[in-house]
Amino acid sequence: MVMLVYENEGHGLGNKNNQIDYHNRIMQWFGYDLKGEKAAPWILEGIPLADQKKQLENWKSIDKPNTDQGDSK
């Protein structure tokens, strides 16, 4: 059994990074479960909490809007 949970998300995913991650994992899962492809490590082993936290911190830095637009003149 696999369960995908994203911080601060309900049944729908509003965060673009979470949407992309979900899409990629669903495609990997379907490849494994329906097409007999080799399972990605996360499917069989899960993801350790420390690794999940690192990934979340990386996403938070990606999601921050770029406020340094410089002078447009």
PyMOL commands that set and color helices and strands:
alter all, ss='L'
color gray80, all
select helices_A, chain A and resi 16-35+41-45+49-63
alter helices_A, ss='H'
color red, helices_A
deselect
rebuild
show_as cartoon
